[in-house]
Amino acid sequence: MLRTIPIEVKKLKQYLKSYISFSLGMWLRAGISFLSVPVISYLIIPEEFGKSAMFTMTFSIITGFMFLGTDQSFMRFFNEYREEERRRLFWACLSPSFVVTTCVSFILLIFGKQFSLLLYGRVYPNINLLLSITLYLVLLHRFNQSLVTMRKKGFLYSLIDFVNAVGNFAFTLIYALFVERSFIAIVFGNMMGYVLALFTGIYFGKEYWKPARFSFSEVRAVLKFGLPFVPDLLLAWLFTSMDRISLRRYSTMTEIGLYSTAFKIVSVMNLFQIGFSLLWMPTAYERYERDRGDTVFFKKTFEMICFDVFSVGFLVVGFKDVIFLLLARSYRPSAQIAPFLILVPIMQLLWLVSGLGIDLTKKTYWHMVLSSAATPLNFVGNTLLVPLYGARGAAISTGLSYVLYFYMGTFISERLFPVGYDIKRASAGILMMIVASSIGTLSTNLLLNVSVGMVGLCAVVCLYKKEFALLRKEVLSFVRTRRQNSKPSA
């Protein structure tokens, strides 16, 4: 046992190096995303931003069931197929989703007027056509990115994501400047970003896009694994959209716009999640298939992720007022909405590791059980807090609901695949984040918020001393290696 741990630490270092190089392209995307929000905030008023949030919410509902969970099936079964058979698996997973997307598009176009009035308060003639086109693009894009993920093409994934972000920002800007400064600019930019990303992805993976014959038994197998994700995803949508539904009911489009802006700034943290999941999911599945008794690697990864996300979380909470100064003045109240929303990407990242036992053991129905339990809690929280505190109340309810979801899911995952995660240290970090978020929600004092963030960061370093030392060592080693490689040879 004493010899096993150093070996696992060594392997963890290798994965850490891979993650650092894997995520370089993601930071370019982060820079563009971070730049786009302030620029767009000067062109589009909060009310229009609120309408774009309603469009995104509708989009999330549809994508929740149109995939039928077959994108998850593709990743789960990928390593069970030989290389020459994976194209068949790809098409067996893609085809059912394509049929459902076509049916949904017909419904959207037939009842376009009714949907528009319900969501936006007036008729937008072409909005559902844009939605239908975007659905097809996202379907193909999702499967392409799943393929790139499972092939462990990290830089290609980042390139596609970067192209998506550039296209999204550029076409939103063009539409807003030369056509109309409405939420349709955001919708159009989003659609064109997917177009460019899809062309990039297909160009570098042409061999998988050639049609292949598949059997009904294969479709049945992928649906059997994937379909339990559908009610889960719909419940997850209800869980994650309860905030905007409550704001639509009890508040105004302007409040929804401010809330959505806060979420957009906070979602920069999702780049950690994307970069990590891109490497983590195929690696975790591969490790599990190779040795189902290997748990040390999962435990060490969880501890490292805890240190990373808590550190970044305290930095965002501490400097939130500085970040939101970049936005137009009408959007700056979003700074007090953001603190509890930071708990969302933090809990999602921790859950990626601690909740993996559910997928590894193919007990995917537990996702539905978890969402069924968490959704009523979020509903009660939003119903009580939104009428009193508006968008801040929605953020508090959403953030705390994700904390509860994490604990419930980790408990179940540990029962199915016992790892022995260090939940005590994680709980200390979560509690400190809740305290810091509470202060950040109530206070507009820049010095106080920065002080809270710095104290929290120091506490995390003390809490995760070994992980901090390992990360520091590996980053310095990576930088030294890059410098040596960049020096001209004599």
C-alpha positions as CSV (number, residue, x, y, z in Angstrom):
1,M,0.0,0.0,0.0
2,L,2.9,2.4,0.8
3,R,4.3,1.9,-2.7
4,T,0.9,2.4,-4.4
5,I,0.3,5.9,-3.3
6,P,3.6,7.4,-4.8
7,I,2.8,5.6,-8.0
8,E,-0.7,7.1,-8.1
9,V,0.7,10.6,-7.3
10,K,3.1,10.1,-10.2
11,K,0.2,9.2,-12.5
12,L,-1.8,12.2,-11.1
13,K,1.1,14.5,-12.0
14,Q,1.0,13.1,-15.6
15,Y,-2.7,13.9,-15.9
16,L,-2.1,17.3,-14.4
17,K,0.5,18.1,-17.0
18,S,-1.9,16.8,-19.7
19,Y,-4.7,19.0,-18.2
20,I,-2.5,22.1,-18.3
21,S,-1.6,21.6,-22.0
22,F,-5.1,20.4,-22.7
23,S,-6.7,23.7,-21.5
24,L,-4.5,26.3,-23.1
25,G,-6.9,26.9,-26.0
26,M,-9.7,27.2,-23.5
27,W,-8.2,30.4,-22.0
28,L,-8.3,32.1,-25.4
29,R,-12.0,31.3,-25.5
30,A,-12.3,32.6,-21.9
31,G,-10.7,35.9,-23.0
32,I,-13.2,36.3,-25.8
33,S,-16.2,35.4,-23.6
34,F,-15.0,37.8,-20.9
35,L,-14.6,40.6,-23.5
36,S,-17.9,39.9,-25.2
37,V,-20.2,40.4,-22.2
38,P,-19.1,44.1,-21.5
39,V,-19.2,45.0,-25.2
40,I,-22.6,43.5,-25.7
41,S,-23.9,45.2,-22.5
42,Y,-23.2,48.6,-24.1
43,L,-25.2,47.6,-27.2
44,I,-28.2,45.6,-25.8
45,I,-30.3,46.7,-22.9
46,P,-31.1,44.4,-19.9
47,E,-34.7,43.8,-21.0
48,E,-33.5,42.4,-24.4
49,F,-30.9,40.4,-22.5
50,G,-33.7,38.9,-20.5
51,K,-35.5,37.8,-23.7
52,S,-32.3,36.1,-24.8
53,A,-32.3,34.2,-21.4
54,M,-35.9,33.0,-22.2
55,F,-34.7,31.8,-25.6
56,T,-31.8,29.9,-23.9
57,M,-34.2,28.4,-21.4
58,T,-36.4,27.1,-24.1
59,F,-33.4,25.8,-26.0
60,S,-32.3,23.9,-22.8
61,I,-35.7,22.3,-22.4
62,I,-35.6,20.9,-26.0
63,T,-32.0,19.7,-25.9
64,G,-32.8,18.0,-22.6
65,F,-34.8,15.3,-24.4
66,M,-33.9,15.5,-28.1
67,F,-30.6,13.8,-27.5
68,L,-32.4,10.8,-25.8
69,G,-29.2,10.5,-23.8
70,T,-27.5,8.9,-26.8
71,D,-24.6,11.3,-26.5
72,Q,-23.9,9.9,-23.1
73,S,-24.3,6.4,-24.5
74,F,-21.7,7.2,-27.2
75,M,-19.1,8.1,-24.6
76,R,-19.9,5.2,-22.3
77,F,-19.7,2.5,-25.0
78,F,-16.8,4.1,-27.0
79,N,-14.1,2.0,-25.3
80,E,-16.1,-1.2,-25.7
81,Y,-15.9,-0.9,-29.5
82,R,-12.8,-1.6,-31.6
83,E,-11.4,1.4,-33.5
84,E,-12.9,0.2,-36.9
85,E,-16.3,-0.3,-35.3
86,R,-16.7,3.1,-33.7
87,R,-18.1,4.8,-36.7
88,R,-21.0,2.4,-36.5
89,L,-21.6,3.3,-32.9
90,F,-21.4,7.0,-33.8
91,W,-24.3,6.7,-36.3
92,A,-26.3,4.3,-34.1
93,C,-26.3,7.1,-31.4
94,L,-26.8,10.1,-33.7
95,S,-29.7,8.7,-35.8
96,P,-32.5,8.5,-33.1
97,S,-31.6,12.1,-31.9
98,F,-31.8,13.4,-35.5
99,V,-35.4,12.0,-35.9
100,V,-36.5,13.6,-32.6
101,T,-35.0,16.9,-33.6
102,T,-36.9,16.9,-36.9
103,C,-40.2,16.2,-35.1
104,V,-39.6,19.0,-32.6
105,S,-38.7,21.5,-35.4
106,F,-42.1,20.9,-37.1
107,I,-43.9,21.6,-33.9
108,L,-41.9,24.8,-33.3
109,L,-42.7,26.1,-36.8
110,I,-46.4,25.2,-36.6
111,F,-47.0,26.8,-33.2
112,G,-44.4,29.6,-33.6
113,K,-46.8,32.5,-32.9
114,Q,-48.0,30.9,-29.6
115,F,-44.5,30.1,-28.4
116,S,-43.3,33.7,-29.2
117,L,-46.2,35.3,-27.3
118,L,-45.7,33.1,-24.3
119,L,-41.9,33.6,-24.0
120,Y,-41.3,37.1,-25.2
121,G,-44.6,38.9,-24.8
122,R,-44.9,39.7,-28.6
123,V,-44.6,37.9,-31.9
124,Y,-41.2,37.5,-33.5
125,P,-41.9,35.9,-36.9
126,N,-38.5,34.2,-37.5
127,I,-37.4,33.4,-34.0
128,N,-38.6,29.7,-34.1
129,L,-36.9,29.2,-37.4
130,L,-33.6,30.3,-35.9
131,L,-34.3,28.0,-32.9
132,S,-34.9,25.0,-35.2
133,I,-31.7,25.6,-37.2
134,T,-29.7,26.0,-34.0
135,L,-31.1,22.7,-32.7
136,Y,-29.8,20.8,-35.7
137,L,-26.4,22.6,-35.4
138,V,-26.2,21.8,-31.7
139,L,-27.1,18.2,-32.3
140,L,-24.3,17.7,-34.8
141,H,-21.9,19.8,-32.7
142,R,-22.5,17.8,-29.5
143,F,-21.8,14.5,-31.2
144,N,-18.7,15.9,-32.9
145,Q,-17.3,17.2,-29.6
146,S,-18.1,13.9,-27.9
147,L,-16.1,12.2,-30.6
148,V,-13.2,14.6,-30.2
149,T,-13.4,14.1,-26.4
150,M,-13.2,10.3,-26.6
151,R,-10.3,10.4,-29.0
152,K,-8.6,12.7,-26.4
153,K,-7.9,15.4,-29.0
154,G,-7.6,18.2,-26.5
155,F,-6.2,20.9,-28.6
156,L,-8.8,20.2,-31.4
157,Y,-11.6,20.4,-28.9
158,S,-10.2,23.8,-27.7
159,L,-9.8,25.0,-31.3
160,I,-13.5,24.1,-32.1
161,D,-14.6,25.9,-28.9
162,F,-12.5,28.9,-29.7
163,V,-13.9,29.1,-33.2
164,N,-17.4,28.9,-31.7
165,A,-16.7,31.8,-29.3
166,V,-15.1,34.0,-32.0
167,G,-18.0,33.4,-34.4
168,N,-20.6,34.0,-31.7
169,F,-19.1,37.3,-30.6
170,A,-18.3,38.5,-34.1
171,F,-21.8,37.8,-35.6
172,T,-23.6,39.2,-32.5
173,L,-21.6,42.4,-32.9
174,I,-22.3,42.6,-36.6
175,Y,-26.0,42.0,-36.2
176,A,-26.3,44.5,-33.3
177,L,-24.4,47.2,-35.2
178,F,-25.8,46.9,-38.6
179,V,-29.2,45.2,-38.3
180,E,-30.9,45.6,-34.9
181,R,-29.9,46.0,-31.2
182,S,-32.2,43.3,-29.9
183,F,-32.0,39.9,-28.4
184,I,-32.1,38.4,-31.9
185,A,-28.5,39.6,-32.3
186,I,-27.5,37.2,-29.5
187,V,-29.5,34.4,-31.0
188,F,-28.1,34.9,-34.5
189,G,-24.5,35.2,-33.1
190,N,-25.0,31.9,-31.2
191,M,-26.3,30.1,-34.3
192,M,-23.4,31.3,-36.5
193,G,-20.8,30.3,-33.8
194,Y,-22.1,26.8,-34.0
195,V,-22.0,26.8,-37.8
196,L,-18.3,27.7,-37.8
197,A,-17.5,25.3,-35.0
198,L,-19.2,22.4,-36.8
199,F,-17.4,23.0,-40.1
200,T,-14.1,23.1,-38.1
201,G,-14.9,19.8,-36.3
202,I,-16.1,17.9,-39.4
203,Y,-13.0,19.0,-41.4
204,F,-10.7,17.3,-38.8
205,G,-12.8,14.2,-38.4
206,K,-14.1,13.4,-41.8
207,E,-13.8,9.6,-41.5
208,Y,-16.4,9.4,-38.7
209,W,-19.0,11.4,-40.7
210,K,-19.2,8.9,-43.5
211,P,-22.6,7.0,-43.0
212,A,-22.3,3.5,-41.6
213,R,-24.8,0.7,-41.2
214,F,-25.8,-0.2,-37.7
215,S,-28.2,-2.8,-36.2
216,F,-31.4,-2.3,-34.3
217,S,-29.9,-4.1,-31.3
218,E,-27.2,-1.4,-31.1
219,V,-29.8,1.4,-31.2
220,R,-31.7,-0.5,-28.5
221,A,-28.6,-0.8,-26.4
222,V,-27.7,2.9,-26.6
223,L,-31.3,3.9,-25.9
224,K,-31.4,1.6,-22.9
225,F,-28.4,3.3,-21.4
226,G,-29.3,6.8,-22.5
227,L,-33.1,7.1,-22.0
228,P,-32.9,7.3,-18.2
229,F,-31.0,10.6,-18.8
230,V,-34.0,12.1,-20.5
231,P,-36.4,12.6,-17.5
232,D,-33.2,13.4,-15.5
233,L,-32.2,16.1,-18.0
234,L,-35.8,17.5,-18.1
235,L,-35.9,17.5,-14.3
236,A,-32.4,19.0,-14.3
237,W,-33.7,21.7,-16.6
238,L,-36.6,22.4,-14.3
239,F,-34.1,22.4,-11.4
240,T,-31.7,24.8,-13.2
241,S,-34.4,27.0,-14.8
242,M,-36.5,27.4,-11.7
243,D,-34.7,30.7,-11.0
244,R,-35.7,32.2,-14.4
245,I,-39.2,30.8,-14.3
246,S,-39.7,32.5,-10.8
247,L,-38.2,35.7,-12.0
248,R,-40.5,35.7,-15.1
249,R,-43.5,35.2,-12.7
250,Y,-42.6,37.5,-9.8
251,S,-40.2,40.0,-11.4
252,T,-39.3,41.8,-14.7
253,M,-37.4,41.1,-17.9
254,T,-34.8,43.6,-16.6
255,E,-34.2,41.5,-13.5
256,I,-33.9,38.4,-15.7
257,G,-31.3,40.3,-17.8
258,L,-29.3,41.3,-14.8
259,Y,-29.4,37.7,-13.4
260,S,-28.4,36.3,-16.8
261,T,-25.5,38.7,-17.0
262,A,-24.3,37.6,-13.6
263,F,-24.5,34.0,-14.7
264,K,-22.6,34.8,-17.8
265,I,-19.7,36.3,-15.9
266,V,-19.7,33.4,-13.4
267,S,-19.9,30.9,-16.2
268,V,-16.3,31.7,-17.1
269,M,-15.5,29.2,-14.3
270,N,-17.3,26.6,-16.5
271,L,-14.1,26.6,-18.6
272,F,-12.5,24.7,-15.8
273,Q,-15.3,22.3,-15.9
274,I,-15.2,21.9,-19.7
275,G,-11.4,21.6,-19.8
276,F,-11.4,19.1,-16.9
277,S,-14.4,17.0,-18.2
278,L,-12.8,16.8,-21.6
279,L,-9.9,15.0,-20.1
280,W,-11.6,13.4,-17.1
281,M,-14.6,11.5,-18.6
282,P,-12.6,9.3,-21.1
283,T,-9.8,8.8,-18.6
284,A,-12.2,7.8,-15.8
285,Y,-14.1,5.3,-18.0
286,E,-10.8,3.9,-19.3
287,R,-9.4,3.5,-15.7
288,Y,-12.5,1.8,-14.5
289,E,-12.6,-0.7,-17.4
290,R,-8.9,-1.5,-16.8
291,D,-9.1,-1.9,-13.0
292,R,-12.4,-1.6,-11.1
293,G,-10.7,-1.8,-7.8
294,D,-8.6,1.3,-8.4
295,T,-10.0,4.1,-6.2
296,V,-6.9,6.0,-5.1
297,F,-6.7,7.9,-8.4
298,F,-10.3,9.1,-8.1
299,K,-9.8,10.2,-4.5
300,K,-6.6,12.2,-5.3
301,T,-8.3,13.8,-8.3
302,F,-11.2,15.0,-6.1
303,E,-8.8,16.6,-3.6
304,M,-7.0,18.4,-6.4
305,I,-10.2,19.7,-7.9
306,C,-11.4,20.9,-4.5
307,F,-8.3,23.0,-4.1
308,D,-8.6,24.4,-7.7
309,V,-12.3,25.4,-7.6
310,F,-12.3,26.9,-4.1
311,S,-9.3,29.0,-4.9
312,V,-10.8,30.4,-8.1
313,G,-14.2,30.8,-6.4
314,F,-12.7,33.0,-3.6
315,L,-10.9,35.1,-6.2
316,V,-14.1,35.7,-8.2
317,V,-16.1,36.6,-5.0
318,G,-13.3,38.9,-3.8
319,F,-12.9,40.8,-7.1
320,K,-16.5,40.7,-8.4
321,D,-17.0,44.4,-8.0
322,V,-13.9,45.1,-10.1
323,I,-15.1,42.6,-12.8
324,F,-18.5,44.2,-13.1
325,L,-17.1,47.7,-13.5
326,L,-16.3,46.6,-17.1
327,L,-20.0,46.4,-17.8
328,A,-22.4,49.2,-18.8
329,R,-23.7,51.0,-15.7
330,S,-27.2,49.5,-16.1
331,Y,-25.7,46.0,-15.6
332,R,-23.6,46.7,-12.5
333,P,-26.2,45.6,-9.9
334,S,-25.4,42.1,-11.2
335,A,-22.3,42.2,-8.9
336,Q,-24.5,41.5,-5.9
337,I,-26.3,38.6,-7.7
338,A,-23.1,36.8,-8.7
339,P,-21.7,35.5,-5.3
340,F,-24.1,32.6,-4.7
341,L,-24.1,31.7,-8.4
342,I,-20.4,31.0,-8.1
343,L,-21.5,27.9,-6.1
344,V,-23.1,26.5,-9.2
345,P,-19.9,25.8,-11.3
346,I,-18.0,24.8,-8.1
347,M,-20.6,22.1,-7.2
348,Q,-20.8,21.0,-10.8
349,L,-17.1,20.4,-11.0
350,L,-16.9,18.5,-7.7
351,W,-19.9,16.5,-8.8
352,L,-18.1,15.5,-12.0
353,V,-15.7,13.5,-9.8
354,S,-17.7,12.5,-6.7
355,G,-20.8,11.5,-8.7
356,L,-19.1,9.3,-11.3
357,G,-20.0,6.1,-9.5
358,I,-23.5,6.4,-10.9
359,D,-22.4,6.3,-14.5
360,L,-19.6,3.8,-14.0
361,T,-22.0,1.3,-12.6
362,K,-24.6,2.1,-15.2
363,K,-27.2,3.0,-12.6
364,T,-28.2,6.1,-14.5
365,Y,-31.8,6.2,-13.1
366,W,-30.3,7.7,-9.9
367,H,-29.8,10.9,-11.8
368,M,-33.6,11.2,-12.2
369,V,-34.1,10.4,-8.5
370,L,-31.6,13.2,-7.5
371,S,-33.2,15.8,-9.8
372,S,-36.7,14.8,-8.5
373,A,-35.5,15.4,-4.9
374,A,-33.6,18.7,-5.6
375,T,-36.2,20.4,-7.8
376,P,-38.9,20.8,-5.2
377,L,-36.3,22.3,-2.8
378,N,-35.2,24.8,-5.4
379,F,-38.9,25.6,-6.2
380,V,-39.6,26.4,-2.5
381,G,-36.5,28.5,-2.2
382,N,-37.3,30.6,-5.3
383,T,-40.9,30.9,-4.4
384,L,-40.0,32.3,-0.9
385,L,-36.9,34.4,-1.9
386,V,-37.6,35.9,-5.4
387,P,-40.7,38.0,-4.3
388,L,-38.6,39.4,-1.5
389,Y,-35.1,39.8,-3.0
390,G,-35.6,39.5,-6.8
391,A,-32.6,38.2,-8.7
392,R,-30.5,38.0,-5.5
393,G,-33.1,35.6,-4.0
394,A,-33.0,33.4,-7.1
395,A,-29.2,33.3,-6.9
396,I,-29.3,32.3,-3.2
397,S,-31.8,29.5,-3.8
398,T,-30.0,28.2,-6.9
399,G,-26.6,28.1,-5.2
400,L,-27.7,26.4,-2.1
401,S,-29.8,23.9,-4.1
402,Y,-26.7,22.8,-6.0
403,V,-24.9,22.3,-2.7
404,L,-27.7,19.9,-1.5
405,Y,-27.6,18.1,-4.9
406,F,-23.9,17.6,-4.5
407,Y,-24.2,16.0,-1.1
408,M,-27.1,13.7,-2.0
409,G,-25.5,12.6,-5.2
410,T,-22.1,12.0,-3.6
411,F,-23.7,9.8,-0.9
412,I,-25.4,7.6,-3.5
413,S,-22.3,7.5,-5.7
414,E,-20.2,6.3,-2.8
415,R,-22.7,3.5,-2.1
416,L,-22.5,2.3,-5.7
417,F,-18.7,2.8,-6.1
418,P,-17.0,3.3,-2.7
419,V,-13.9,5.6,-3.1
420,G,-13.6,7.3,0.3
421,Y,-13.7,11.0,-0.8
422,D,-12.5,13.5,1.8
423,I,-15.9,15.1,2.3
424,K,-14.9,16.7,5.6
425,R,-12.3,19.0,3.9
426,A,-14.7,19.7,1.0
427,S,-17.4,20.6,3.4
428,A,-15.1,23.1,5.2
429,G,-14.4,24.7,1.8
430,I,-18.1,24.8,0.9
431,L,-19.1,26.4,4.2
432,M,-16.4,29.1,3.7
433,M,-17.7,29.8,0.2
434,I,-21.3,30.2,1.6
435,V,-20.1,32.7,4.2
436,A,-18.1,34.6,1.6
437,S,-21.1,34.6,-0.8
438,S,-23.4,35.9,1.9
439,I,-21.1,38.8,2.6
440,G,-20.7,39.5,-1.1
441,T,-24.4,39.5,-1.7
442,L,-25.1,42.0,1.2
443,S,-22.0,44.2,0.8
444,T,-21.0,46.7,-1.9
445,N,-17.8,47.6,0.0
446,L,-14.9,46.8,-2.4
447,L,-12.3,46.6,0.4
448,L,-14.4,44.2,2.5
449,N,-15.1,41.9,-0.5
450,V,-11.5,41.8,-1.5
451,S,-10.4,41.0,2.0
452,V,-13.0,38.2,2.3
453,G,-11.7,36.7,-0.9
454,M,-8.1,36.9,0.1
455,V,-8.8,35.4,3.6
456,G,-10.8,32.6,1.9
457,L,-8.0,31.9,-0.5
458,C,-5.4,31.7,2.3
459,A,-7.7,29.3,4.2
460,V,-8.0,27.0,1.2
461,V,-4.2,26.9,0.8
462,C,-3.9,25.9,4.4
463,L,-6.7,23.3,4.0
464,Y,-5.1,21.8,0.9
465,K,-1.4,22.2,1.6
466,K,-0.2,19.0,-0.3
467,E,-2.4,19.8,-3.3
468,F,-1.1,23.4,-3.4
469,A,2.5,22.2,-3.2
470,L,2.0,19.7,-6.0
471,L,0.2,22.2,-8.3
472,R,2.9,24.8,-7.6
473,K,5.7,22.4,-8.4
474,E,4.0,21.1,-11.6
475,V,3.2,24.6,-12.9
476,L,6.8,25.8,-12.3
477,S,8.1,22.7,-14.0
478,F,5.8,23.3,-17.0
479,V,7.0,26.9,-17.3
480,R,10.7,26.0,-17.0
481,T,10.2,23.3,-19.7
482,R,8.5,25.8,-22.0
483,R,11.3,28.3,-21.5
484,Q,14.0,25.7,-22.2
485,N,12.2,24.6,-25.3
486,S,11.9,28.2,-26.5
487,K,15.6,29.0,-26.2
488,P,17.5,29.0,-29.5
489,S,20.0,26.2,-29.8
490,A,23.6,27.2,-29.9
